[in-house]
Amino acid sequence: MSLFLRGWRPYAWLALVVCVLFGPSLYFDFVCYDDNVLIRDQVEFLRQPANTAQALTRHYFAPVTQGGRYYRPLVTLSYMTDTWLAGGKPWAYHATNVALHLAVTCLVFLLLRL
């Protein structure tokens, strides 16, 4: 058992599991649930660095509704970064999600070990 739980090894195993489970999503397209509204229809907004301040002040579903209290600026900034890096291609958004899943998985493991 120490082979799996010593040093950096548990994190490598967790990374392997996350990559096996979520890695195939890198080849997927956007889904039609909300990706069309939040990403595809907003590529021009997300592409402009000058819109960063506006992304911090508007609500999450601003493209489809007026007003609202659903405030998620970090998600919008993440979408902006992905758009800047990959020009709106789905793999970048999915890669960010895989990286976030990996980070959270490792943090939960670390918390459980403490």
VEXPAMI-515663 format. One record per residue (C-alpha): residue number from 1; residue in one letter; x, y, z. Coordinates in pm, 1 decimal. Example, Ala and Ser with C-alpha at 12.3 -4.5 7.8 and 13.67 -1.06 7.14 Angstrom:
BEGIN
 num residuo        X        Y        Z
   1       a   1230.0   -450.0    780.0
   2       s   1367.0   -106.0    714.0
***
This chain:
BEGIN
 num residuo        X        Y        Z
   1       m      0.0      0.0      0.0
   2       s    289.2    239.3     63.3
   3       l    370.7    216.1   -307.6
   4       f     52.1    411.8   -376.5
   5       l     44.1    652.2    -81.6
   6       r    403.8    771.4    -41.6
   7       g    515.2   1119.0   -148.0
   8       w    381.4   1245.1   -479.8
   9       r    246.2    907.0   -594.7
  10       p   -114.6    949.1   -478.1
  11       y   -136.9   1270.1   -678.7
  12       a     -0.6   1094.7   -985.2
  13       w   -263.4    821.9   -943.8
  14       l   -535.5   1081.6   -902.0
  15       a   -411.9   1265.0  -1212.7
  16       l   -421.8    940.2  -1407.1
  17       v   -778.7    866.4  -1295.7
  18       v   -896.7   1220.5  -1374.7
  19       c   -730.6   1212.3  -1717.2
  20       v   -878.8    872.0  -1800.3
  21       l  -1227.4    975.4  -1689.7
  22       f  -1240.2   1333.0  -1818.0
  23       g   -968.0   1338.4  -2084.5
  24       p  -1197.4   1218.9  -2364.7
  25       s  -1403.3   1536.1  -2320.5
  26       l  -1121.3   1726.3  -2495.7
  27       y  -1253.7   1582.9  -2822.0
  28       f  -1618.1   1671.0  -2755.5
  29       d  -1805.3   1965.2  -2901.6
  30       f  -2010.9   2212.2  -2702.3
  31       v  -2342.6   2086.6  -2570.4
  32       c  -2665.8   2266.1  -2652.1
  33       y  -2770.0   2307.4  -2290.3
  34       d  -2613.3   2646.2  -2216.0
  35       d  -2284.5   2649.3  -2407.9
  36       n  -2452.5   2808.9  -2707.9
  37       v  -2577.6   3100.8  -2500.0
  38       l  -2277.5   3145.8  -2271.9
  39       i  -1993.0   3076.5  -2514.6
  40       r  -2080.1   3041.6  -2883.3
  41       d  -2310.0   3341.8  -2898.0
  42       q  -2067.8   3547.3  -2686.7
  43       v  -1735.9   3480.4  -2864.1
  44       e  -1704.4   3842.2  -2978.3
  45       f  -1765.4   3969.2  -2623.2
  46       l  -1529.1   3711.8  -2471.5
  47       r  -1257.0   3784.0  -2727.0
  48       q  -1218.9   4152.4  -2632.3
  49       p   -988.5   4223.6  -2333.6
  50       a  -1162.0   4559.7  -2296.1
  51       n  -1473.1   4372.0  -2177.6
  52       t  -1300.4   4237.9  -1865.5
  53       a  -1443.0   4509.1  -1640.9
  54       q  -1791.7   4448.6  -1779.3
  55       a  -1751.4   4074.0  -1717.0
  56       l  -1694.3   4154.9  -1349.0
  57       t  -2014.0   4356.7  -1318.1
  58       r  -2278.7   4177.7  -1522.3
  59       h  -2476.8   3874.8  -1415.6
  60       y  -2401.2   3532.2  -1557.6
  61       f  -2693.1   3501.8  -1799.3
  62       a  -2676.1   3864.1  -1917.7
  63       p  -2674.3   3756.6  -2283.8
  64       v  -3027.8   3615.6  -2255.5
  65       t  -3198.7   3800.9  -1972.2
  66       q  -3214.9   4153.9  -1844.6
  67       g  -3138.3   4192.9  -1477.3
  68       g  -3071.4   3900.0  -1254.7
  69       r  -2871.4   3805.3   -950.6
  70       y  -2672.4   3507.4  -1071.1
  71       y  -2318.5   3644.2  -1037.8
  72       r  -2029.5   3423.5  -1154.2
  73       p  -1745.7   3649.1  -1271.3
  74       l  -1470.8   3386.4  -1238.4
  75       v  -1650.1   3157.3  -1481.2
  76       t  -1687.6   3441.5  -1729.4
  77       l  -1319.3   3534.5  -1688.9
  78       s  -1228.8   3170.3  -1743.3
  79       y  -1434.5   3168.9  -2063.1
  80       m  -1257.8   3488.1  -2171.1
  81       t   -915.4   3334.5  -2109.4
  82       d  -1007.7   3019.6  -2301.0
  83       t  -1135.8   3230.9  -2589.9
  84       w   -815.9   3438.1  -2596.1
  85       l   -600.7   3124.9  -2597.9
  86       a   -793.5   2907.2  -2841.0
  87       g  -1029.3   3137.2  -3026.8
  88       g  -1350.4   2969.1  -2914.6
  89       k  -1252.8   2609.5  -2989.1
  90       p  -1423.0   2363.1  -2749.1
  91       w  -1106.6   2173.1  -2650.2
  92       a   -973.4   2474.4  -2456.5
  93       y  -1284.8   2502.0  -2240.8
  94       h  -1281.6   2127.6  -2176.9
  95       a   -907.1   2134.4  -2093.8
  96       t   -972.5   2405.4  -1835.3
  97       n  -1246.0   2190.7  -1680.4
  98       v  -1020.2   1884.1  -1668.3
  99       a   -748.1   2091.7  -1499.2
 100       l   -999.1   2228.1  -1248.2
 101       h  -1128.6   1876.4  -1175.2
 102       l   -772.5   1760.5  -1117.6
 103       a   -693.2   2051.7   -885.3
 104       v  -1008.1   2001.9   -679.9
 105       t   -952.7   1625.6   -660.3
 106       c   -599.2   1676.0   -529.2
 107       l   -714.0   1939.9   -280.0
 108       v   -989.6   1712.8   -146.4
 109       f   -738.5   1428.7   -114.4
 110       l   -498.2   1657.8     69.8
 111       l   -777.4   1772.8    301.3
 112       l   -876.7   1412.8    375.6
 113       r   -516.2   1321.6    452.5
 114       l   -491.8   1607.9    702.3
***
